[in-house]
Amino acid sequence: MLRSIDIVPIILPAYYLFFNSIEYMFGYIEKSFQRHYVESKNSDLLPFVVETFERFEKFDMARVYEHCGWMIQDDFDPTGPLLKKNRLVPNCEGFVLNESDGEDGSGF
């Protein structure tokens, strides 16, 4: 009915953590924060947070987008890399992990 009045609905996928690339980025930042932070009463946390975010300033998200099902042409294909037999999880160190390497399904 909408198409009859020249309205083209755009159907977006329901929210799924493993299709949302920003969730991966926040997970990478969180892991980096946990890996490098040394708790101290005298340290100011703000410079450390800024430094942590700066580590990811030039981080290439291309493989993460591809992993989440997004293609160069902005097409969304949820079946490609997320098929159980093909499932590889990109990580923030530039390596690719098999899901069976102890990672949970979200890649964190």
N, CA, C and O atoms as CSV, one atom per row, in Angstrom:
chain,resi,resn,atom,element,x,y,z
A,1,MET,N,N,0.812,-1.181,0.000
A,1,MET,CA,C,0.000,0.000,0.000
A,1,MET,C,C,0.868,1.262,0.000
A,1,MET,O,O,0.534,2.229,-0.685
A,2,LEU,N,N,1.963,1.275,0.745
A,2,LEU,CA,C,2.844,2.444,0.761
A,2,LEU,C,C,3.453,2.706,-0.609
A,2,LEU,O,O,3.588,3.856,-1.026
A,3,ARG,N,N,3.814,1.646,-1.301
A,3,ARG,CA,C,4.422,1.814,-2.625
A,3,ARG,C,C,3.452,2.448,-3.620
A,3,ARG,O,O,3.873,3.121,-4.561
A,4,SER,N,N,2.183,2.237,-3.414
A,4,SER,CA,C,1.201,2.829,-4.326
A,4,SER,C,C,1.171,4.351,-4.239
A,4,SER,O,O,0.707,5.015,-5.166
A,5,ILE,N,N,1.662,4.906,-3.133
A,5,ILE,CA,C,1.747,6.372,-3.003
A,5,ILE,C,C,3.208,6.832,-3.002
A,5,ILE,O,O,3.544,7.873,-2.437
A,6,ASP,N,N,4.063,6.040,-3.642
A,6,ASP,CA,C,5.488,6.360,-3.835
A,6,ASP,C,C,6.290,6.481,-2.539
A,6,ASP,O,O,7.228,7.274,-2.462
A,7,ILE,N,N,5.931,5.715,-1.545
A,7,ILE,CA,C,6.731,5.633,-0.320
A,7,ILE,C,C,7.391,4.262,-0.316
A,7,ILE,O,O,6.719,3.232,-0.366
A,8,VAL,N,N,8.716,4.269,-0.256
A,8,VAL,CA,C,9.460,3.013,-0.253
A,8,VAL,C,C,9.965,2.767,1.165
A,8,VAL,O,O,10.870,3.462,1.627
A,9,PRO,N,N,9.396,1.790,1.856
A,9,PRO,CA,C,9.864,1.510,3.215
A,9,PRO,C,C,11.255,0.878,3.191
A,9,PRO,O,O,11.564,0.064,2.321
A,10,ILE,N,N,12.066,1.253,4.134
A,10,ILE,CA,C,13.393,0.660,4.291
A,10,ILE,C,C,13.323,-0.231,5.523
A,10,ILE,O,O,13.115,0.244,6.639
A,11,ILE,N,N,13.495,-1.499,5.310
A,11,ILE,CA,C,13.406,-2.462,6.400
A,11,ILE,C,C,14.799,-2.659,6.987
A,11,ILE,O,O,15.712,-3.121,6.303
A,12,LEU,N,N,14.950,-2.311,8.234
A,12,LEU,CA,C,16.219,-2.515,8.928
A,12,LEU,C,C,16.133,-3.791,9.748
A,12,LEU,O,O,15.059,-4.145,10.234
A,13,PRO,N,N,17.249,-4.484,9.906
A,13,PRO,CA,C,17.216,-5.699,10.725
A,13,PRO,C,C,16.974,-5.342,12.186
A,13,PRO,O,O,17.326,-4.254,12.643
A,14,ALA,N,N,16.372,-6.272,12.903
A,14,ALA,CA,C,16.197,-6.076,14.340
A,14,ALA,C,C,17.567,-5.926,14.981
A,14,ALA,O,O,18.569,-6.374,14.423
A,15,TYR,N,N,17.616,-5.302,16.139
A,15,TYR,CA,C,18.903,-5.088,16.793
A,15,TYR,C,C,19.481,-6.423,17.245
A,15,TYR,O,O,18.855,-7.168,17.999
A,16,TYR,N,N,20.671,-6.704,16.776
A,16,TYR,CA,C,21.433,-7.864,17.209
A,16,TYR,C,C,22.852,-7.399,17.472
A,16,TYR,O,O,23.447,-6.719,16.636
A,17,LEU,N,N,23.384,-7.746,18.590
A,17,LEU,CA,C,24.731,-7.340,18.966
A,17,LEU,C,C,25.743,-7.683,17.887
A,17,LEU,O,O,26.597,-6.861,17.557
A,18,PHE,N,N,25.661,-8.883,17.336
A,18,PHE,CA,C,26.688,-9.314,16.387
A,18,PHE,C,C,26.526,-8.709,15.001
A,18,PHE,O,O,27.380,-8.943,14.146
A,19,PHE,N,N,25.458,-7.932,14.732
A,19,PHE,CA,C,25.334,-7.188,13.479
A,19,PHE,C,C,25.728,-5.730,13.659
A,19,PHE,O,O,25.795,-4.991,12.677
A,20,ASN,N,N,25.990,-5.299,14.880
A,20,ASN,CA,C,26.224,-3.888,15.168
A,20,ASN,C,C,27.715,-3.648,15.380
A,20,ASN,O,O,28.276,-4.035,16.405
A,21,SER,N,N,28.340,-3.013,14.415
A,21,SER,CA,C,29.794,-2.839,14.456
A,21,SER,C,C,30.257,-1.925,15.586
A,21,SER,O,O,31.374,-2.093,16.076
A,22,ILE,N,N,29.444,-0.969,16.014
A,22,ILE,CA,C,29.864,-0.074,17.098
A,22,ILE,C,C,30.007,-0.856,18.405
A,22,ILE,O,O,30.832,-0.502,19.248
A,23,GLU,N,N,29.218,-1.910,18.581
A,23,GLU,CA,C,29.349,-2.745,19.777
A,23,GLU,C,C,30.708,-3.444,19.795
A,23,GLU,O,O,31.316,-3.597,20.855
A,24,TYR,N,N,31.183,-3.866,18.622
A,24,TYR,CA,C,32.518,-4.454,18.548
A,24,TYR,C,C,33.571,-3.416,18.930
A,24,TYR,O,O,34.484,-3.706,19.703
A,25,MET,N,N,33.439,-2.199,18.381
A,25,MET,CA,C,34.422,-1.154,18.678
A,25,MET,C,C,34.453,-0.845,20.174
A,25,MET,O,O,35.532,-0.735,20.758
A,26,PHE,N,N,33.290,-0.705,20.797
A,26,PHE,CA,C,33.264,-0.452,22.238
A,26,PHE,C,C,33.876,-1.618,23.010
A,26,PHE,O,O,34.541,-1.410,24.025
A,27,GLY,N,N,33.656,-2.835,22.537
A,27,GLY,CA,C,34.272,-3.998,23.177
A,27,GLY,C,C,35.785,-3.970,23.067
A,27,GLY,O,O,36.485,-4.297,24.025
A,28,TYR,N,N,36.301,-3.578,21.890
A,28,TYR,CA,C,37.750,-3.472,21.711
A,28,TYR,C,C,38.330,-2.410,22.635
A,28,TYR,O,O,39.379,-2.618,23.247
A,29,ILE,N,N,37.650,-1.277,22.737
A,29,ILE,CA,C,38.122,-0.193,23.611
A,29,ILE,C,C,38.102,-0.650,25.063
A,29,ILE,O,O,39.038,-0.384,25.817
A,30,GLU,N,N,37.032,-1.341,25.453
A,30,GLU,CA,C,36.932,-1.837,26.824
A,30,GLU,C,C,38.061,-2.829,27.137
A,30,GLU,O,O,38.661,-2.761,28.209
A,31,LYS,N,N,38.350,-3.742,26.214
A,31,LYS,CA,C,39.436,-4.701,26.436
A,31,LYS,C,C,40.782,-3.999,26.550
A,31,LYS,O,O,41.607,-4.363,27.387
A,32,SER,N,N,41.002,-2.998,25.713
A,32,SER,CA,C,42.250,-2.242,25.771
A,32,SER,C,C,42.369,-1.508,27.099
A,32,SER,O,O,43.434,-1.472,27.715
A,33,PHE,N,N,41.265,-0.929,27.525
A,33,PHE,CA,C,41.237,-0.217,28.808
A,33,PHE,C,C,41.607,-1.168,29.946
A,33,PHE,O,O,42.452,-0.847,30.782
A,34,GLN,N,N,40.976,-2.327,29.973
A,34,GLN,CA,C,41.237,-3.301,31.032
A,34,GLN,C,C,42.669,-3.826,30.982
A,34,GLN,O,O,43.279,-4.071,32.023
A,35,ARG,N,N,43.197,-3.998,29.789
A,35,ARG,CA,C,44.539,-4.553,29.626
A,35,ARG,C,C,45.620,-3.575,30.087
A,35,ARG,O,O,46.634,-4.003,30.638
A,36,HIS,N,N,45.424,-2.264,29.871
A,36,HIS,CA,C,46.472,-1.285,30.137
A,36,HIS,C,C,46.295,-0.484,31.427
A,36,HIS,O,O,47.227,0.197,31.856
A,37,TYR,N,N,45.134,-0.550,32.043
A,37,TYR,CA,C,44.879,0.287,33.218
A,37,TYR,C,C,45.486,-0.323,34.475
A,37,TYR,O,O,45.303,-1.507,34.757
A,38,VAL,N,N,46.209,0.503,35.223
A,38,VAL,CA,C,46.750,0.104,36.519
A,38,VAL,C,C,46.107,1.016,37.554
A,38,VAL,O,O,46.311,2.230,37.531
A,39,GLU,N,N,45.337,0.436,38.454
A,39,GLU,CA,C,44.600,1.235,39.423
A,39,GLU,C,C,45.552,1.883,40.424
A,39,GLU,O,O,46.484,1.254,40.924
A,40,SER,N,N,45.290,3.151,40.699
A,40,SER,CA,C,46.110,3.913,41.634
A,40,SER,C,C,45.262,5.030,42.215
A,40,SER,O,O,44.426,5.603,41.516
A,41,LYS,N,N,45.468,5.348,43.489
A,41,LYS,CA,C,44.702,6.417,44.133
A,41,LYS,C,C,45.106,7.788,43.601
A,41,LYS,O,O,44.282,8.703,43.577
A,42,ASN,N,N,46.339,7.944,43.181
A,42,ASN,CA,C,46.852,9.248,42.780
A,42,ASN,C,C,46.679,9.552,41.293
A,42,ASN,O,O,46.891,10.693,40.881
A,43,SER,N,N,46.308,8.588,40.493
A,43,SER,CA,C,46.270,8.838,39.050
A,43,SER,C,C,44.936,9.443,38.626
A,43,SER,O,O,43.875,9.092,39.143
A,44,ASP,N,N,45.025,10.365,37.666
A,44,ASP,CA,C,43.849,10.977,37.071
A,44,ASP,C,C,43.392,10.079,35.931
A,44,ASP,O,O,44.193,9.720,35.068
A,45,LEU,N,N,42.136,9.719,35.917
A,45,LEU,CA,C,41.618,8.768,34.947
A,45,LEU,C,C,41.414,9.378,33.560
A,45,LEU,O,O,41.533,8.669,32.561
A,46,LEU,N,N,41.113,10.663,33.474
A,46,LEU,CA,C,40.799,11.290,32.192
A,46,LEU,C,C,41.918,11.158,31.156
A,46,LEU,O,O,41.628,10.779,30.021
A,47,PRO,N,N,43.185,11.452,31.485
A,47,PRO,CA,C,44.239,11.276,30.470
A,47,PRO,C,C,44.351,9.833,29.976
A,47,PRO,O,O,44.630,9.596,28.801
A,48,PHE,N,N,44.133,8.880,30.869
A,48,PHE,CA,C,44.196,7.477,30.458
A,48,PHE,C,C,43.061,7.137,29.493
A,48,PHE,O,O,43.274,6.428,28.510
A,49,VAL,N,N,41.864,7.637,29.769
A,49,VAL,CA,C,40.723,7.389,28.887
A,49,VAL,C,C,40.985,7.995,27.509
A,49,VAL,O,O,40.723,7.356,26.490
A,50,VAL,N,N,41.499,9.223,27.475
A,50,VAL,CA,C,41.817,9.881,26.206
A,50,VAL,C,C,42.862,9.070,25.446
A,50,VAL,O,O,42.728,8.859,24.240
A,51,GLU,N,N,43.892,8.618,26.140
A,51,GLU,CA,C,44.949,7.810,25.513
A,51,GLU,C,C,44.381,6.510,24.946
A,51,GLU,O,O,44.766,6.079,23.859
A,52,THR,N,N,43.466,5.891,25.688
A,52,THR,CA,C,42.854,4.642,25.230
A,52,THR,C,C,42.065,4.864,23.946
A,52,THR,O,O,42.172,4.074,23.008
A,53,PHE,N,N,41.276,5.933,23.897
A,53,PHE,CA,C,40.510,6.219,22.681
A,53,PHE,C,C,41.428,6.583,21.522
A,53,PHE,O,O,41.130,6.252,20.374
A,54,GLU,N,N,42.533,7.256,21.801
A,54,GLU,CA,C,43.476,7.628,20.738
A,54,GLU,C,C,44.126,6.400,20.105
A,54,GLU,O,O,44.513,6.442,18.937
A,55,ARG,N,N,44.249,5.310,20.858
A,55,ARG,CA,C,44.800,4.073,20.288
A,55,ARG,C,C,43.958,3.579,19.110
A,55,ARG,O,O,44.462,2.907,18.210
A,56,PHE,N,N,42.682,3.920,19.131
A,56,PHE,CA,C,41.760,3.419,18.114
A,56,PHE,C,C,41.407,4.474,17.071
A,56,PHE,O,O,40.510,4.261,16.256
A,57,GLU,N,N,42.094,5.594,17.089
A,57,GLU,CA,C,41.777,6.684,16.171
A,57,GLU,C,C,41.906,6.266,14.705
A,57,GLU,O,O,41.096,6.679,13.876
A,58,LYS,N,N,42.891,5.469,14.384
A,58,LYS,CA,C,43.104,5.039,13.002
A,58,LYS,C,C,42.793,3.550,12.813
A,58,LYS,O,O,43.258,2.928,11.858
A,59,PHE,N,N,42.014,2.995,13.719
A,59,PHE,CA,C,41.659,1.578,13.648
A,59,PHE,C,C,40.801,1.324,12.409
A,59,PHE,O,O,39.799,2.008,12.200
A,60,ASP,N,N,41.183,0.356,11.594
A,60,ASP,CA,C,40.458,0.028,10.365
A,60,ASP,C,C,39.286,-0.896,10.700
A,60,ASP,O,O,39.479,-2.039,11.115
A,61,MET,N,N,38.083,-0.389,10.513
A,61,MET,CA,C,36.879,-1.148,10.843
A,61,MET,C,C,36.359,-1.980,9.667
A,61,MET,O,O,35.303,-2.601,9.782
A,62,ALA,N,N,37.072,-2.006,8.546
A,62,ALA,CA,C,36.572,-2.687,7.345
A,62,ALA,C,C,36.239,-4.153,7.616
A,62,ALA,O,O,35.175,-4.627,7.219
A,63,ARG,N,N,37.135,-4.874,8.285
A,63,ARG,CA,C,36.881,-6.295,8.555
A,63,ARG,C,C,35.734,-6.480,9.541
A,63,ARG,O,O,34.994,-7.461,9.464
A,64,VAL,N,N,35.589,-5.536,10.468
A,64,VAL,CA,C,34.490,-5.629,11.430
A,64,VAL,C,C,33.159,-5.433,10.707
A,64,VAL,O,O,32.212,-6.186,10.934
A,65,TYR,N,N,33.083,-4.415,9.829
A,65,TYR,CA,C,31.859,-4.205,9.051
A,65,TYR,C,C,31.539,-5.440,8.213
A,65,TYR,O,O,30.387,-5.869,8.145
A,66,GLU,N,N,32.549,-6.002,7.585
A,66,GLU,CA,C,32.347,-7.200,6.775
A,66,GLU,C,C,31.855,-8.352,7.644
A,66,GLU,O,O,30.954,-9.092,7.249
A,67,HIS,N,N,32.443,-8.502,8.821
A,67,HIS,CA,C,32.033,-9.555,9.750
A,67,HIS,C,C,30.576,-9.381,10.172
A,67,HIS,O,O,29.855,-10.362,10.354
A,68,CYS,N,N,30.148,-8.132,10.325
A,68,CYS,CA,C,28.779,-7.845,10.756
A,68,CYS,C,C,27.770,-7.956,9.616
A,68,CYS,O,O,26.569,-7.810,9.846
A,69,GLY,N,N,28.233,-8.212,8.391
A,69,GLY,CA,C,27.327,-8.423,7.275
A,69,GLY,C,C,27.176,-7.236,6.351
A,69,GLY,O,O,26.375,-7.287,5.418
A,70,TRP,N,N,27.923,-6.167,6.582
A,70,TRP,CA,C,27.807,-4.977,5.732
A,70,TRP,C,C,28.805,-5.071,4.596
A,70,TRP,O,O,29.965,-5.429,4.800
A,71,MET,N,N,28.344,-4.747,3.394
A,71,MET,CA,C,29.179,-4.803,2.207
A,71,MET,C,C,29.556,-3.386,1.784
A,71,MET,O,O,28.987,-2.419,2.289
A,72,ILE,N,N,30.498,-3.255,0.872
A,72,ILE,CA,C,30.978,-1.950,0.419
A,72,ILE,C,C,29.839,-1.104,-0.137
A,72,ILE,O,O,29.836,0.112,0.058
A,73,GLN,N,N,28.888,-1.700,-0.812
A,73,GLN,CA,C,27.787,-0.963,-1.424
A,73,GLN,C,C,26.677,-0.652,-0.423
A,73,GLN,O,O,25.565,-0.330,-0.840
A,74,ASP,N,N,26.936,-0.735,0.864
A,74,ASP,CA,C,25.950,-0.514,1.929
A,74,ASP,C,C,24.847,-1.563,1.936
A,74,ASP,O,O,23.794,-1.347,2.537
A,75,ASP,N,N,25.071,-2.688,1.281
A,75,ASP,CA,C,24.111,-3.777,1.337
A,75,ASP,C,C,24.344,-4.543,2.627
A,75,ASP,O,O,25.468,-4.620,3.123
A,76,PHE,N,N,23.282,-5.104,3.159
A,76,PHE,CA,C,23.380,-5.876,4.387
A,76,PHE,C,C,23.075,-7.328,4.079
A,76,PHE,O,O,22.004,-7.641,3.559
A,77,ASP,N,N,24.008,-8.219,4.396
A,77,ASP,CA,C,23.836,-9.649,4.183
A,77,ASP,C,C,24.145,-10.365,5.488
A,77,ASP,O,O,25.310,-10.637,5.780
A,78,PRO,N,N,23.121,-10.675,6.279
A,78,PRO,CA,C,23.370,-11.282,7.586
A,78,PRO,C,C,23.836,-12.726,7.527
A,78,PRO,O,O,24.197,-13.288,8.560
A,79,THR,N,N,23.841,-13.348,6.350
A,79,THR,CA,C,24.200,-14.761,6.282
A,79,THR,C,C,25.654,-15.011,5.954
A,79,THR,O,O,26.179,-16.067,6.308
A,80,GLY,N,N,26.328,-14.086,5.293
A,80,GLY,CA,C,27.694,-14.282,4.820
A,80,GLY,C,C,28.666,-14.786,5.865
A,80,GLY,O,O,28.718,-15.991,6.113
A,81,PRO,N,N,29.438,-13.909,6.488
A,81,PRO,CA,C,30.489,-14.344,7.401
A,81,PRO,C,C,29.972,-14.870,8.729
A,81,PRO,O,O,30.741,-15.436,9.506
A,82,LEU,N,N,28.671,-14.695,9.007
A,82,LEU,CA,C,28.159,-15.142,10.293
A,82,LEU,C,C,27.601,-16.559,10.269
A,82,LEU,O,O,27.099,-17.046,11.282
A,83,LEU,N,N,27.687,-17.227,9.113
A,83,LEU,CA,C,27.290,-18.626,9.092
A,83,LEU,C,C,28.148,-19.396,10.083
A,83,LEU,O,O,29.344,-19.129,10.198
A,84,LYS,N,N,27.576,-20.318,10.778
A,84,LYS,CA,C,28.293,-21.048,11.825
A,84,LYS,C,C,29.593,-21.657,11.306
A,84,LYS,O,O,30.602,-21.633,12.011
A,85,LYS,N,N,29.591,-22.200,10.094
A,85,LYS,CA,C,30.793,-22.847,9.571
A,85,LYS,C,C,31.877,-21.843,9.195
A,85,LYS,O,O,33.053,-22.205,9.156
A,86,ASN,N,N,31.510,-20.586,8.916
A,86,ASN,CA,C,32.477,-19.566,8.493
A,86,ASN,C,C,32.835,-18.583,9.599
A,86,ASN,O,O,33.654,-17.691,9.376
A,87,ARG,N,N,32.258,-18.717,10.760
A,87,ARG,CA,C,32.320,-17.662,11.751
A,87,ARG,C,C,33.739,-17.445,12.280
A,87,ARG,O,O,34.289,-18.293,12.983
A,88,LEU,N,N,34.317,-16.306,11.934
A,88,LEU,CA,C,35.599,-15.849,12.447
A,88,LEU,C,C,35.358,-14.521,13.141
A,88,LEU,O,O,34.553,-13.715,12.676
A,89,VAL,N,N,36.036,-14.290,14.227
A,89,VAL,CA,C,35.825,-13.081,15.003
A,89,VAL,C,C,37.051,-12.193,14.874
A,89,VAL,O,O,38.131,-12.570,15.329
A,90,PRO,N,N,36.906,-10.993,14.250
A,90,PRO,CA,C,38.053,-10.086,14.198
A,90,PRO,C,C,38.312,-9.518,15.582
A,90,PRO,O,O,37.372,-9.225,16.320
A,91,ASN,N,N,39.584,-9.359,15.941
A,91,ASN,CA,C,39.864,-8.756,17.240
A,91,ASN,C,C,40.700,-7.505,17.067
A,91,ASN,O,O,41.164,-7.211,15.966
A,92,CYS,N,N,40.893,-6.779,18.133
A,92,CYS,CA,C,41.536,-5.466,18.051
A,92,CYS,C,C,43.042,-5.551,17.832
A,92,CYS,O,O,43.674,-4.524,17.584
A,93,GLU,N,N,43.626,-6.709,17.912
A,93,GLU,CA,C,45.063,-6.844,17.706
A,93,GLU,C,C,45.395,-7.169,16.250
A,93,GLU,O,O,46.561,-7.374,15.913
A,94,GLY,N,N,44.376,-7.218,15.383
A,94,GLY,CA,C,44.619,-7.481,13.970
A,94,GLY,C,C,44.628,-8.962,13.618
A,94,GLY,O,O,44.913,-9.321,12.476
A,95,PHE,N,N,44.323,-9.816,14.569
A,95,PHE,CA,C,44.271,-11.246,14.314
A,95,PHE,C,C,42.825,-11.657,14.126
A,95,PHE,O,O,41.913,-10.909,14.477
A,96,VAL,N,N,42.615,-12.819,13.587
A,96,VAL,CA,C,41.270,-13.361,13.448
A,96,VAL,C,C,41.210,-14.626,14.279
A,96,VAL,O,O,42.070,-15.500,14.167
A,97,LEU,N,N,40.186,-14.716,15.114
A,97,LEU,CA,C,40.019,-15.864,15.986
A,97,LEU,C,C,38.870,-16.715,15.483
A,97,LEU,O,O,37.881,-16.185,14.978
A,98,ASN,N,N,38.989,-18.021,15.615
A,98,ASN,CA,C,37.833,-18.875,15.400
A,98,ASN,C,C,36.965,-18.746,16.628
A,98,ASN,O,O,37.465,-18.538,17.733
A,99,GLU,N,N,35.663,-18.870,16.436
A,99,GLU,CA,C,34.773,-18.731,17.578
A,99,GLU,C,C,35.069,-19.788,18.629
A,99,GLU,O,O,34.801,-19.569,19.811
A,100,SER,N,N,35.604,-20.908,18.234
A,100,SER,CA,C,35.896,-21.986,19.169
A,100,SER,C,C,37.144,-21.720,20.009
A,100,SER,O,O,37.506,-22.552,20.841
A,101,ASP,N,N,37.816,-20.566,19.809
A,101,ASP,CA,C,39.027,-20.244,20.563
A,101,ASP,C,C,38.729,-19.679,21.947
A,101,ASP,O,O,39.558,-18.964,22.510
A,102,GLY,N,N,37.569,-19.986,22.497
A,102,GLY,CA,C,37.260,-19.511,23.829
A,102,GLY,C,C,36.500,-18.201,23.834
A,102,GLY,O,O,36.179,-17.688,24.906
A,103,GLU,N,N,36.203,-17.646,22.679
A,103,GLU,CA,C,35.437,-16.412,22.608
A,103,GLU,C,C,33.959,-16.765,22.700
A,103,GLU,O,O,33.540,-17.834,22.258
A,104,ASP,N,N,33.176,-15.864,23.274
A,104,ASP,CA,C,31.741,-16.074,23.209
A,104,ASP,C,C,31.250,-15.600,21.848
A,104,ASP,O,O,32.040,-15.075,21.063
A,105,GLY,N,N,29.983,-15.770,21.552
A,105,GLY,CA,C,29.436,-15.450,20.243
A,105,GLY,C,C,29.559,-13.994,19.854
A,105,GLY,O,O,29.488,-13.675,18.667
A,106,SER,N,N,29.742,-13.091,20.817
A,106,SER,CA,C,29.833,-11.668,20.496
A,106,SER,C,C,31.228,-11.267,20.062
A,106,SER,O,O,31.410,-10.157,19.560
A,107,GLY,N,N,32.213,-12.121,20.235
A,107,GLY,CA,C,33.572,-11.804,19.817
A,107,GLY,C,C,34.385,-11.102,20.877
A,107,GLY,O,O,35.477,-10.609,20.590
A,108,PHE,N,N,33.884,-11.045,22.086
A,108,PHE,CA,C,34.626,-10.350,23.144
A,108,PHE,C,C,35.279,-11.366,24.011
A,108,PHE,O,O,35.961,-11.010,24.972
